[in-house]
Amino acid sequence: MKVAIIYGSKSDQGTMKKAADVLRDFGVPFSSHILSAHRVPELLKETLERLEAEGLDLVIAGAGLAAHLPGVIASMTIVPVIGVPLTSGGLGGLDALFSVVQMPKPIPVATVGVDNAANAAYLACEILALRYPEMKEKILAFRKRMKADFAAESAQGAEL
């Protein structure tokens, strides 16, 4: 079981760390890479080939502005790619969201909300659960705890 977190700039690290934190919580092995579809496409391709040879199951890719990175990665591999549109520039991430979510067929990229790297990791765990029974058990246990925690919090009442 292996996931790669790939993002285009060191400035994206804070947001993409949220994906790493979730993967760590679920015990998912991952590697992280700063690679650009525009500045180092050859290195991106080489890295993906190496990761696939090592048993890569899934990619979480974060990008802002034109946000080509998730789509370029999807064009280079058949492993699922989850795109995380990132806030940058003057459009608050809307440009990145449109870029990632509007991938032309037949090269899909699953897309989460702007800056929602944690949700990308939760989705990655759910996808991994289709193949790895131990991940399915972890997700079921997580959901059970989440419901119990919410019920306990709700029982305390809301105060405005």
DSSP file (Angstrom, degrees, kcal/mol; ACC not computed):
  #  RESIDUE AA STRUCTURE BP1 BP2  ACC     N-H-->O    O-->H-N    N-H-->O    O-->H-N    TCO  KAPPA ALPHA  PHI   PSI    X-CA   Y-CA   Z-CA
    1    1 A M              0   0    0      0, 0.0     2,-0.3     0, 0.0    55,-0.1   0.000 360.0 360.0 360.0 123.8    0.0    0.0    0.0
    2    2 A K        -     0   0    0     53,-0.3    55,-2.9    26,-0.1    56,-1.1  -0.975 360.0-170.7-154.1 136.5    1.6    3.3   -1.0
    3    3 A V  E     -ab  30  58A   0     26,-1.8    28,-1.8    -2,-0.3     2,-0.5  -0.943  12.1-149.1-122.6 144.3    0.4    6.8   -1.8
    4    4 A A  E     -ab  31  59A   0     54,-2.1    56,-2.9    -2,-0.4     2,-0.6  -0.959   3.1-157.0-112.1 133.3    2.4    9.7   -3.3
    5    5 A I  E     +ab  32  60A   0     26,-3.0    28,-2.4    -2,-0.5     2,-0.4  -0.953  20.1 180.0-105.5 119.4    1.6   13.3   -2.3
    6    6 A I  E     +ab  33  61A   0     54,-2.9    56,-2.5    -2,-0.6     2,-0.3  -0.974   6.3 168.2-126.0 133.7    2.8   15.6   -5.1
    7    7 A Y  E     -ab  34  62A   0     26,-2.3    28,-1.9    -2,-0.4    56,-0.2  -0.975  35.4-125.9-145.1 158.7    2.6   19.3   -5.2
    8    8 A G  S    S+     0   0    0     54,-1.1     2,-0.3    -2,-0.3    26,-0.1   0.579  81.9  25.4 -86.3 -12.0    4.1   22.0   -7.3
    9    9 A S    >   -     0   0    0      1,-0.1     3,-2.0    26,-0.0     4,-0.2  -0.999  67.6-121.0-154.6 148.6    5.7   24.4   -4.9
   10   10 A K  G >  S+     0   0    0     -2,-0.3     3,-1.7     1,-0.3     4,-0.3   0.805 111.1  68.0 -57.7 -29.5    7.3   24.6   -1.4
   11   11 A S  G 3  S+     0   0    0      1,-0.3     3,-0.3     2,-0.1    -1,-0.3   0.662  92.7  60.4 -66.6 -14.3    4.6   27.2   -0.6
   12   12 A D  G <> S+     0   0    0     -3,-2.0     4,-2.4     1,-0.2     3,-0.4   0.508  77.4  95.0 -87.6  -5.8    2.0   24.5   -0.9
   13   13 A Q  H <> S+     0   0    0     -3,-1.7     4,-2.0     1,-0.2    -1,-0.2   0.870  77.2  55.8 -57.6 -42.7    3.5   22.4    1.9
   14   14 A G  H  4 S+     0   0    0     -3,-0.3     4,-0.4    -4,-0.3    -1,-0.2   0.901 113.6  40.5 -59.6 -42.3    1.3   23.7    4.7
   15   15 A T  H >4 S+     0   0    0     -3,-0.4     3,-1.3    -4,-0.2     4,-0.4   0.926 115.7  49.2 -71.6 -45.3   -1.9   22.8    3.0
   16   16 A M  H >X S+     0   0    0     -4,-2.4     4,-1.5     1,-0.3     3,-0.9   0.716  95.3  73.6 -71.4 -19.7   -0.6   19.4    1.7
   17   17 A K  H 3X S+     0   0    0     -4,-2.0     4,-2.7    -5,-0.2    -1,-0.3   0.798  85.6  67.1 -60.9 -27.6    0.7   18.5    5.1
   18   18 A K  H <> S+     0   0    0     -3,-1.3     4,-1.6    -4,-0.4    -1,-0.2   0.866  99.9  48.7 -63.0 -34.7   -3.0   18.0    6.1
   19   19 A A  H <> S+     0   0    0     -3,-0.9     4,-2.5    -4,-0.4    -1,-0.2   0.921 110.4  51.0 -67.5 -43.7   -3.1   15.0    3.7
   20   20 A A  H  X S+     0   0    0     -4,-1.5     4,-2.6     1,-0.2    -2,-0.2   0.896 107.2  54.0 -60.5 -40.8    0.1   13.6    5.2
   21   21 A D  H  X S+     0   0    0     -4,-2.7     4,-2.2     2,-0.2    -1,-0.2   0.912 110.2  46.1 -61.8 -43.0   -1.4   13.9    8.7
   22   22 A V  H  X S+     0   0    0     -4,-1.6     4,-1.7     2,-0.2    -2,-0.2   0.931 112.1  50.6 -65.6 -45.2   -4.5   11.9    7.8
   23   23 A L  H  <>S+     0   0    0     -4,-2.5     5,-2.9     1,-0.2     4,-0.4   0.908 110.5  50.1 -60.0 -41.1   -2.4    9.2    6.0
   24   24 A R  H ><5S+     0   0    0     -4,-2.6     3,-1.5     1,-0.2    -1,-0.2   0.927 106.7  55.1 -60.9 -44.7   -0.2    9.0    9.1
   25   25 A D  H 3<5S+     0   0    0     -4,-2.2    -1,-0.2     1,-0.3    -2,-0.2   0.839 112.9  42.6 -58.0 -33.8   -3.3    8.6   11.3
   26   26 A F  T 3<5S-     0   0    0     -4,-1.7    -1,-0.3    -3,-0.1    -2,-0.2   0.398 114.8-116.2 -93.8   1.8   -4.4    5.7    9.2
   27   27 A G  T < 5 +     0   0    0     -3,-1.5    -3,-0.2    -4,-0.4    -2,-0.1   0.807  58.3 157.6  70.7  29.5   -1.0    4.1    8.9
   28   28 A V      < -     0   0    0     -5,-2.9    -1,-0.2    -6,-0.2     2,-0.2  -0.780  41.2-128.9 -90.9 121.6   -0.7    4.6    5.2
   29   29 A P        +     0   0    0      0, 0.0   -26,-1.8     0, 0.0     2,-0.3  -0.476  41.2 164.4 -65.8 136.3    2.8    4.6    3.8
   30   30 A F  E     -a    3   0A   0    -28,-0.2     2,-0.3    -2,-0.2   -26,-0.2  -0.972  29.5-149.3-148.4 162.3    3.4    7.7    1.6
   31   31 A S  E     -a    4   0A   0    -28,-1.8   -26,-3.0    -2,-0.3     2,-0.4  -0.949  15.8-144.3-128.0 154.3    6.1    9.7    0.0
   32   32 A S  E     -a    5   0A   0     -2,-0.3     2,-0.4   -28,-0.2   -26,-0.2  -0.941  16.4-177.5-124.2 147.0    5.9   13.5   -0.7
   33   33 A H  E     -a    6   0A   0    -28,-2.4   -26,-2.3    -2,-0.4     2,-0.8  -0.999  25.2-145.1-145.8 134.7    7.4   15.3   -3.7
   34   34 A I  E     +a    7   0A   0     -2,-0.4     2,-0.3   -28,-0.2   -26,-0.2  -0.905  44.5 150.2 -98.2 109.0    7.7   18.9   -4.9
   35   35 A L        -     0   0    0    -28,-1.9     2,-0.5    -2,-0.8    -2,-0.1  -0.987  34.5-144.6-141.2 147.2    7.4   18.6   -8.7
   36   36 A S     >  -     0   0    0     -2,-0.3     4,-1.5     1,-0.1     8,-0.3  -0.947  10.3-151.3-118.5 133.0    6.1   20.9  -11.4
   37   37 A A  T  4 S+     0   0    0     -2,-0.5    -1,-0.1     1,-0.2     7,-0.0   0.760 103.0  36.9 -66.8 -24.5    4.3   19.8  -14.5
   38   38 A H  T  4 S+     0   0    0      2,-0.1    -1,-0.2     3,-0.1    -2,-0.0   0.834 122.5  37.0 -97.2 -39.5    5.7   22.9  -16.2
   39   39 A R  T  4 S+     0   0    0      1,-0.2    -2,-0.1     2,-0.1     3,-0.1   0.833 133.4  15.7 -88.4 -33.3    9.2   23.4  -14.8
   40   40 A V     X  +     0   0    0     -4,-1.5     4,-2.3     1,-0.1    -1,-0.2  -0.361  67.2 151.4-137.1  57.8   10.4   19.7  -14.5
   41   41 A P  H  > S+     0   0    0      0, 0.0     4,-2.3     0, 0.0     5,-0.2   0.853  77.0  53.7 -60.6 -34.2    8.1   17.5  -16.6
   42   42 A E  H  > S+     0   0    0      2,-0.2     4,-2.6     1,-0.2     5,-0.2   0.920 109.5  47.1 -65.9 -42.8   10.9   15.0  -17.2
   43   43 A L  H  > S+     0   0    0      2,-0.2     4,-2.6     1,-0.2    -1,-0.2   0.883 110.5  53.5 -65.9 -38.0   11.6   14.6  -13.5
   44   44 A L  H  X S+     0   0    0     -4,-2.3     4,-2.4    -8,-0.3    -2,-0.2   0.941 111.0  46.0 -59.5 -47.9    7.8   14.3  -12.8
   45   45 A K  H  X S+     0   0    0     -4,-2.3     4,-2.3     2,-0.2    -2,-0.2   0.921 113.4  48.6 -62.6 -45.7    7.6   11.4  -15.4
   46   46 A E  H  X S+     0   0    0     -4,-2.6     4,-2.2     1,-0.2    -1,-0.2   0.907 111.7  50.1 -60.7 -42.5   10.7    9.7  -14.0
   47   47 A T  H  X S+     0   0    0     -4,-2.6     4,-2.8     1,-0.2    -2,-0.2   0.919 110.5  49.0 -64.4 -44.2    9.4   10.0  -10.5
   48   48 A L  H  X S+     0   0    0     -4,-2.4     4,-2.7     1,-0.2     5,-0.2   0.910 110.4  51.1 -62.1 -42.2    6.0    8.5  -11.4
   49   49 A E  H  X S+     0   0    0     -4,-2.3     4,-1.9     2,-0.2    -1,-0.2   0.909 112.5  46.5 -61.4 -41.9    7.7    5.6  -13.2
   50   50 A R  H  X S+     0   0    0     -4,-2.2     4,-1.3     2,-0.2    -2,-0.2   0.924 112.7  49.3 -65.9 -44.9    9.8    4.9  -10.2
   51   51 A L  H  <>S+     0   0    0     -4,-2.8     5,-1.6     1,-0.2     3,-0.2   0.896 110.3  50.7 -63.2 -40.5    6.9    5.1   -7.8
   52   52 A E  H ><5S+     0   0    0     -4,-2.7     3,-1.6     1,-0.2    -1,-0.2   0.902 107.6  53.2 -63.7 -39.7    4.8    2.8  -10.0
   53   53 A A  H 3<5S+     0   0    0     -4,-1.9    -1,-0.2     1,-0.3    -2,-0.2   0.795 106.8  54.2 -64.0 -27.0    7.6    0.3  -10.0
   54   54 A E  T 3<5S-     0   0    0     -4,-1.3    -1,-0.3    -3,-0.2    -2,-0.2   0.395 131.6 -91.1 -87.8   1.7    7.6    0.4   -6.2
   55   55 A G  T < 5 -     0   0    0     -3,-1.6   -53,-0.3    -4,-0.2    -3,-0.2   0.779  53.7-173.1  97.8  29.9    3.9   -0.4   -6.0
   56   56 A L      < -     0   0    0     -5,-1.6   -53,-0.2    -8,-0.1    -1,-0.2  -0.322   9.5-179.9 -57.9 132.8    2.2    3.0   -6.1
   57   57 A D        -     0   0    0    -55,-2.9     2,-0.3     1,-0.3   -54,-0.2   0.700  61.2  -1.4-103.4 -28.5   -1.6    2.7   -5.5
   58   58 A L  E     -b    3   0A   0    -56,-1.1   -54,-2.1    21,-0.2     2,-0.4  -0.993  54.9-139.6-164.9 151.4   -2.7    6.3   -5.6
   59   59 A V  E     -bc   4  81A   0     21,-2.4    23,-2.9    -2,-0.3     2,-0.5  -0.981   3.1-162.5-122.7 134.5   -1.6    9.9   -6.1
   60   60 A I  E     -bc   5  82A   0    -56,-2.9   -54,-2.9    -2,-0.4     2,-0.5  -0.981  21.2-172.2-108.3 119.7   -2.8   13.0   -4.2
   61   61 A A  E     -bc   6  83A   0     21,-2.8    23,-2.9    -2,-0.5     2,-0.4  -0.957   8.7-165.0-122.9 123.8   -1.8   16.1   -6.3
   62   62 A G  E     +bc   7  84A   0    -56,-2.5   -54,-1.1    -2,-0.5     2,-0.3  -0.882  18.1 156.8-108.8 136.7   -2.1   19.7   -5.2
   63   63 A A  E     - c   0  85A   0     21,-2.0    23,-2.5    -2,-0.4     2,-0.2  -0.991  20.3-155.5-156.1 148.4   -1.8   22.6   -7.5
   64   64 A G  E >   + c   0  86A   0     -2,-0.3     3,-2.3    21,-0.2     4,-0.2  -0.577  62.4  16.2-114.9-178.6   -2.9   26.2   -7.7
   65   65 A L  T 3  S+     0   0    0     21,-0.6    34,-0.3     1,-0.3    -2,-0.1  -0.361 138.9   3.0  56.0-120.4   -3.5   28.8  -10.5
   66   66 A A  T 3  S-     0   0    0     -2,-0.2    -1,-0.3    33,-0.1    -3,-0.0   0.746  91.5-156.9 -67.8 -21.5   -3.9   26.9  -13.8
   67   67 A A    <   +     0   0    0     -3,-2.3     4,-0.4     1,-0.1    -2,-0.1   0.846  34.7 152.6  52.9  48.4   -3.5   23.7  -11.7
   68   68 A H     >  +     0   0    0     -4,-0.2     4,-2.7     1,-0.2     5,-0.3   0.709  47.3  87.8 -78.0 -20.4   -2.2   21.4  -14.5
   69   69 A L  H  > S+     0   0    0      1,-0.2     4,-2.6     2,-0.2     5,-0.2   0.879  86.8  47.0 -53.8 -50.5   -0.3   19.1  -12.2
   70   70 A P  H  > S+     0   0    0      0, 0.0     4,-2.4     0, 0.0    -1,-0.2   0.923 116.1  45.9 -59.7 -41.7   -3.1   16.6  -11.3
   71   71 A G  H  > S+     0   0    0     -4,-0.4     4,-1.6    -3,-0.2    -2,-0.2   0.882 111.9  50.1 -68.3 -38.8   -4.2   16.3  -14.9
   72   72 A V  H  X S+     0   0    0     -4,-2.7     4,-0.8     2,-0.2    -1,-0.2   0.922 111.5  49.3 -65.2 -43.0   -0.6   15.9  -16.2
   73   73 A I  H >X S+     0   0    0     -4,-2.6     3,-1.4    -5,-0.3     4,-0.7   0.940 109.2  52.5 -59.9 -46.4    0.0   13.2  -13.6
   74   74 A A  H 3< S+     0   0    0     -4,-2.4     3,-0.5     1,-0.3    -1,-0.2   0.823 105.8  55.3 -59.9 -30.7   -3.3   11.4  -14.6
   75   75 A S  H 3< S+     0   0    0     -4,-1.6    -1,-0.3     1,-0.2    -2,-0.2   0.691 109.5  47.4 -74.4 -16.8   -2.1   11.5  -18.2
   76   76 A M  H << S+     0   0    0     -3,-1.4     2,-0.3    -4,-0.8    -1,-0.2   0.492 117.2  30.4-102.5  -5.9    1.1    9.7  -17.2
   77   77 A T     <  -     0   0    0     -4,-0.7     4,-0.1    -3,-0.5   -28,-0.0  -0.949  58.1-140.0-147.5 162.9   -0.3    6.9  -15.1
   78   78 A I  S    S+     0   0    0     -2,-0.3     3,-0.1     2,-0.1    -4,-0.1   0.381  71.6 107.1-106.8   2.5   -3.4    4.7  -14.6
   79   79 A V  S    S-     0   0    0      1,-0.1   -21,-0.2   -21,-0.0    -2,-0.1  -0.524  87.2 -88.8 -73.2 149.4   -3.4    4.8  -10.8
   80   80 A P        -     0   0    0      0, 0.0   -21,-2.4     0, 0.0     2,-0.5  -0.287  41.6-154.6 -60.2 141.9   -6.2    7.0   -9.4
   81   81 A V  E     -c   59   0A   0     27,-0.3    29,-2.1   -23,-0.2     2,-0.6  -0.982   5.5-161.8-121.2 128.1   -5.3   10.7   -9.0
   82   82 A I  E     -cd  60 110A   0    -23,-2.9   -21,-2.8    -2,-0.5     2,-0.4  -0.951  15.9-148.2-108.6 119.7   -7.0   12.9   -6.4
   83   83 A G  E     -cd  61 111A   0     27,-4.0    29,-2.0    -2,-0.6   -21,-0.2  -0.703   9.5-162.9 -92.6 138.1   -6.6   16.6   -7.2
   84   84 A V  E     -c   62   0A   0    -23,-2.9   -21,-2.0    -2,-0.4     2,-0.2  -0.930  14.9-146.6-116.6 103.4   -6.4   19.3   -4.5
   85   85 A P  E     -c   63   0A   0      0, 0.0    30,-3.2     0, 0.0     2,-0.4  -0.531  21.1-149.2 -68.7 133.9   -7.0   22.7   -6.0
   86   86 A L  E     -c   64   0A   0    -23,-2.5   -21,-0.6    -2,-0.2     2,-0.4  -0.827  14.1-111.7-112.2 144.5   -5.0   25.2   -4.0
   87   87 A T        +     0   0    0     -2,-0.4     2,-0.3   -23,-0.1   -23,-0.1  -0.559  57.9 131.4 -69.6 125.6   -5.6   28.8   -3.2
   88   88 A S    > > +     0   0    0     -2,-0.4     5,-0.7   -25,-0.1     3,-0.6  -0.950  46.4  19.7-165.8 159.9   -3.1   31.1   -4.9
   89   89 A G  G > 5S-     0   0    0     -2,-0.3     3,-0.5     1,-0.2   -24,-0.0  -0.253 106.2 -50.8  70.6-164.2   -3.2   34.2   -7.0
   90   90 A G  G 3 5S+     0   0    0      1,-0.2    -1,-0.2     2,-0.1    -3,-0.0   0.407 121.2  70.5 -93.4   1.6   -6.2   36.6   -7.0
   91   91 A L  G X 5S-     0   0    0     -3,-0.6     3,-1.8     0, 0.0    -1,-0.2   0.312  97.4-121.5-106.2  10.1   -9.1   34.2   -7.6
   92   92 A G  T < 5S-     0   0    0     -3,-0.5    -5,-0.1     1,-0.3    -3,-0.1   0.742  71.5 -54.9  63.1  25.4   -9.1   32.4   -4.2
   93   93 A G  T 3><S+     0   0    0     -5,-0.7     4,-2.7    -7,-0.1    -1,-0.3   0.338 110.6 115.3  91.7  -7.3   -8.5   29.0   -5.7
   94   94 A L  H <> S+     0   0    0     -3,-1.8     4,-2.5     1,-0.2     5,-0.2   0.886  76.3  52.4 -63.5 -38.3  -11.5   29.1   -8.0
   95   95 A D  H  > S+     0   0    0      2,-0.2     4,-2.1     1,-0.2    -1,-0.2   0.918 111.7  46.2 -62.0 -43.2   -9.2   29.0  -11.1
   96   96 A A  H  > S+     0   0    0    -10,-0.2     4,-2.5     2,-0.2     5,-0.3   0.904 110.5  53.4 -66.5 -41.4   -7.5   25.9   -9.7
   97   97 A L  H  X S+     0   0    0     -4,-2.7     4,-2.7     1,-0.2     5,-0.3   0.946 111.1  45.5 -58.5 -49.4  -10.8   24.3   -8.8
   98   98 A F  H  X S+     0   0    0     -4,-2.5     4,-1.6     1,-0.2    -1,-0.2   0.902 112.8  51.8 -61.7 -40.3  -12.1   24.7  -12.4
   99   99 A S  H  < S+     0   0    0     -4,-2.1    -1,-0.2   -34,-0.3    -2,-0.2   0.917 116.0  38.7 -63.6 -43.9   -8.9   23.5  -13.9
  100  100 A V  H >< S+     0   0    0     -4,-2.5     3,-0.7     1,-0.2    -2,-0.2   0.905 118.4  45.7 -75.7 -42.1   -8.8   20.3  -11.8
  101  101 A V  H 3< S+     0   0    0     -4,-2.7    -1,-0.2    -5,-0.3    -2,-0.2   0.741 104.7  62.8 -76.6 -21.7  -12.5   19.4  -11.9
  102  102 A Q  T 3<  +     0   0    0     -4,-1.6    -1,-0.2    -5,-0.3    -2,-0.1  -0.089  69.0 154.9 -97.1  35.5  -12.9   20.1  -15.7
  103  103 A M    <   -     0   0    0     -3,-0.7     2,-0.1     6,-0.2     6,-0.1  -0.389  45.6-117.5 -62.5 135.6  -10.5   17.4  -16.9
  104  104 A P    >   -     0   0    0      0, 0.0     3,-1.7     0, 0.0    -1,-0.1  -0.451  48.2 -70.2 -73.0 147.9  -11.4   16.2  -20.4
  105  105 A K  T 3  S+     0   0    0      1,-0.3     0, 0.0    -2,-0.1     0, 0.0  -0.442 109.5  28.0 -70.8 152.4  -12.4   12.6  -20.9
  106  106 A P  T 3  S+     0   0    0      0, 0.0    -1,-0.3     0, 0.0    -3,-0.0  -0.722 109.5  68.2-103.4  37.8  -11.0   10.0  -20.8
  107  107 A I  S <  S-     0   0    0     -3,-1.7   -32,-0.1     2,-0.0   -33,-0.1  -0.765  71.5-170.6-116.3  84.1   -8.4   11.1  -18.3
  108  108 A P        -     0   0    0      0, 0.0     2,-0.4     0, 0.0   -27,-0.3  -0.362  15.1-166.5 -79.1 154.5  -10.3   11.7  -15.0
  109  109 A V        -     0   0    0     -9,-0.2    -6,-0.2    -8,-0.1   -27,-0.2  -0.973  21.6-132.9-133.1 120.8   -9.0   13.3  -11.8
  110  110 A A  E     -d   82   0A   0    -29,-2.1   -27,-4.0    -2,-0.4     2,-0.4  -0.514  31.3-155.3 -66.9 143.0  -11.1   13.0   -8.6
  111  111 A T  E     -d   83   0A   0    -29,-0.2     2,-0.2    -2,-0.2   -27,-0.2  -0.977  16.0-169.1-132.3 136.3  -11.3   16.4   -7.1
  112  112 A V        -     0   0    0    -29,-2.0     3,-0.1    -2,-0.4     5,-0.1  -0.573  43.2 -69.0-108.7 178.2  -11.9   17.7   -3.6
  113  113 A G    >   -     0   0    0     -2,-0.2     3,-2.3     1,-0.2    -1,-0.2  -0.145  69.0 -69.4 -67.0 163.5  -12.6   21.2   -2.4
  114  114 A V  T 3  S-     0   0    0      1,-0.3   -28,-0.2   -30,-0.1    -1,-0.2  -0.302 118.8  -4.6 -56.2 126.9  -10.2   24.1   -2.5
  115  115 A D  T 3  S+     0   0    0    -30,-3.2     2,-1.2     1,-0.1     3,-0.3   0.585  94.0 132.4  64.7  13.8   -7.3   23.5    0.0
  116  116 A N    <>  +     0   0    0     -3,-2.3     4,-1.4   -31,-0.3     3,-0.3  -0.405  11.9 147.6 -96.2  61.0   -9.1   20.4    1.4
  117  117 A A  H  >  +     0   0    0     -2,-1.2     4,-1.8     1,-0.2    -1,-0.2   0.816  68.0  62.0 -63.0 -31.7   -6.1   18.1    1.3
  118  118 A A  H  > S+     0   0    0     -3,-0.3     4,-2.3     1,-0.2    -1,-0.2   0.929 102.8  49.7 -61.5 -43.8   -7.4   16.2    4.4
  119  119 A N  H  > S+     0   0    0     -3,-0.3     4,-2.7     1,-0.2    -1,-0.2   0.864 105.9  57.1 -63.9 -34.1  -10.5   15.2    2.4
  120  120 A A  H  X S+     0   0    0     -4,-1.4     4,-2.2     1,-0.2    -1,-0.2   0.906 108.5  46.9 -60.8 -40.2   -8.2   14.0   -0.4
  121  121 A A  H  X S+     0   0    0     -4,-1.8     4,-2.4     2,-0.2    -2,-0.2   0.888 110.3  51.3 -71.0 -38.8   -6.5   11.7    2.1
  122  122 A Y  H  X S+     0   0    0     -4,-2.3     4,-2.0     2,-0.2    -2,-0.2   0.928 112.1  47.7 -61.6 -43.2   -9.8   10.4    3.5
  123  123 A L  H  X S+     0   0    0     -4,-2.7     4,-2.4     1,-0.2    -2,-0.2   0.899 109.2  54.2 -62.9 -40.5  -10.9    9.6    0.0
  124  124 A A  H  X S+     0   0    0     -4,-2.2     4,-2.7     1,-0.2    -2,-0.2   0.918 107.5  50.2 -59.0 -43.9   -7.5    7.9   -0.7
  125  125 A C  H  X S+     0   0    0     -4,-2.4     4,-1.9     1,-0.2    -1,-0.2   0.894 109.4  51.0 -62.9 -39.5   -8.1    5.7    2.4
  126  126 A E  H  X S+     0   0    0     -4,-2.0     4,-0.6     2,-0.2    -1,-0.2   0.900 110.9  48.1 -64.9 -39.8  -11.5    4.8    1.1
  127  127 A I  H >< S+     0   0    0     -4,-2.4     3,-1.2     1,-0.2     4,-0.4   0.920 111.1  50.6 -65.3 -42.9  -10.1    3.8   -2.3
  128  128 A L  H >X S+     0   0    0     -4,-2.7     4,-2.6     1,-0.3     3,-1.6   0.838  99.3  66.7 -62.3 -32.4   -7.4    1.8   -0.6
  129  129 A A  H 3< S+     0   0    0     -4,-1.9     7,-0.3     1,-0.3    -1,-0.3   0.727  89.5  65.5 -63.1 -21.5  -10.0    0.0    1.4
  130  130 A L  T << S+     0   0    0     -3,-1.2    -1,-0.3    -4,-0.6    -2,-0.2   0.780 117.0  25.7 -68.1 -25.7  -11.4   -1.5   -1.8
  131  131 A R  T <4 S+     0   0    0     -3,-1.6    -2,-0.2    -4,-0.4    -1,-0.2   0.701 120.0  54.7-108.5 -28.7   -8.1   -3.4   -2.1
  132  132 A Y    >X  -     0   0    0     -4,-2.6     4,-1.5     1,-0.1     3,-1.0  -0.913  59.9-162.3-118.9 107.0   -6.8   -3.7    1.5
  133  133 A P  H 3> S+     0   0    0      0, 0.0     4,-2.0     0, 0.0     5,-0.2   0.833  91.3  60.0 -56.8 -34.6   -9.1   -5.3    4.1
  134  134 A E  H 3> S+     0   0    0      1,-0.2     4,-1.7     2,-0.2     5,-0.1   0.847 103.9  51.0 -65.1 -31.5   -7.1   -3.9    7.0
  135  135 A M  H <> S+     0   0    0     -3,-1.0     4,-2.5     2,-0.2    -1,-0.2   0.888 106.1  54.8 -70.8 -38.4   -7.8   -0.3    5.7
  136  136 A K  H  X S+     0   0    0     -4,-1.5     4,-2.5    -7,-0.3    -2,-0.2   0.920 108.2  49.3 -59.2 -43.3  -11.5   -1.1    5.5
  137  137 A E  H  X S+     0   0    0     -4,-2.0     4,-2.3     1,-0.2    -1,-0.2   0.896 110.0  51.1 -63.6 -40.3  -11.4   -2.1    9.1
  138  138 A K  H  X S+     0   0    0     -4,-1.7     4,-2.5     2,-0.2    -2,-0.2   0.905 111.4  47.6 -63.9 -40.8   -9.6    1.1   10.1
  139  139 A I  H  X S+     0   0    0     -4,-2.5     4,-2.8     2,-0.2     5,-0.2   0.919 111.1  50.2 -67.8 -42.7  -12.1    3.3    8.2
  140  140 A L  H  X S+     0   0    0     -4,-2.5     4,-2.1     1,-0.2    -2,-0.2   0.916 113.0  46.7 -61.1 -42.4  -15.0    1.5    9.8
  141  141 A A  H  X S+     0   0    0     -4,-2.3     4,-2.4     2,-0.2    -2,-0.2   0.903 112.0  51.2 -65.2 -41.5  -13.5    2.0   13.3
  142  142 A F  H  X S+     0   0    0     -4,-2.5     4,-2.8     1,-0.2    -2,-0.2   0.934 110.7  47.9 -60.0 -47.5  -12.8    5.6   12.5
  143  143 A R  H  X S+     0   0    0     -4,-2.8     4,-2.4     2,-0.2    -1,-0.2   0.884 110.3  52.2 -63.1 -38.6  -16.4    6.2   11.4
  144  144 A K  H  X S+     0   0    0     -4,-2.1     4,-2.3    -5,-0.2    -1,-0.2   0.932 112.4  45.2 -62.8 -45.8  -17.7    4.5   14.5
  145  145 A R  H  X S+     0   0    0     -4,-2.4     4,-2.9     2,-0.2     5,-0.2   0.911 111.3  53.6 -62.9 -42.4  -15.5    6.7   16.8
  146  146 A M  H  X S+     0   0    0     -4,-2.8     4,-2.4     1,-0.2    -2,-0.2   0.919 110.7  46.2 -59.5 -45.3  -16.5    9.8   14.8
  147  147 A K  H  X S+     0   0    0     -4,-2.4     4,-2.7     2,-0.2    -1,-0.2   0.913 113.4  48.6 -64.6 -43.2  -20.2    9.1   15.3
  148  148 A A  H  X S+     0   0    0     -4,-2.3     4,-2.4     2,-0.2    -2,-0.2   0.919 112.2  48.7 -64.0 -43.2  -19.8    8.4   19.0
  149  149 A D  H  X S+     0   0    0     -4,-2.9     4,-2.3     2,-0.2    -2,-0.2   0.914 112.9  47.8 -62.2 -42.9  -17.8   11.6   19.4
  150  150 A F  H  X S+     0   0    0     -4,-2.4     4,-2.8    -5,-0.2    -2,-0.2   0.921 111.3  50.2 -65.1 -43.4  -20.4   13.6   17.6
  151  151 A A  H  X S+     0   0    0     -4,-2.7     4,-2.2     2,-0.2    -2,-0.2   0.904 111.7  48.5 -61.7 -41.8  -23.3   12.0   19.6
  152  152 A A  H  X S+     0   0    0     -4,-2.4     4,-0.9     2,-0.2    -1,-0.2   0.908 113.7  46.5 -64.8 -42.1  -21.5   12.8   22.9
  153  153 A E  H >< S+     0   0    0     -4,-2.3     3,-0.5     1,-0.2     4,-0.3   0.901 112.9  49.9 -65.7 -41.8  -20.8   16.4   21.8
  154  154 A S  H >< S+     0   0    0     -4,-2.8     3,-1.5     1,-0.2    -2,-0.2   0.860 103.7  59.6 -66.1 -36.5  -24.4   16.8   20.6
  155  155 A A  H 3< S+     0   0    0     -4,-2.2    -1,-0.2     1,-0.3    -2,-0.2   0.769  95.7  63.3 -65.1 -25.2  -25.7   15.4   23.9
  156  156 A Q  T << S-     0   0    0     -4,-0.9    -1,-0.3    -3,-0.5    -2,-0.2   0.664 110.7-127.0 -73.3 -14.7  -24.0   18.2   25.8
  157  157 A G    <   -     0   0    0     -3,-1.5     2,-0.4    -4,-0.3    -1,-0.1   0.051  18.0 -81.3  88.5 160.5  -26.2   20.7   23.9
  158  158 A A        -     0   0    0     -4,-0.1     2,-0.5    -3,-0.1    -4,-0.0  -0.813  35.6-161.4-102.2 140.2  -25.5   23.7   21.8
  159  159 A E              0   0    0     -2,-0.4    -2,-0.0     1,-0.1     0, 0.0  -0.982 360.0 360.0-124.5 124.4  -24.9   27.0   23.3
  160  160 A L              0   0    0     -2,-0.5    -1,-0.1     0, 0.0    -2,-0.0   0.407 360.0 360.0-104.0 360.0  -25.2   30.2   21.3
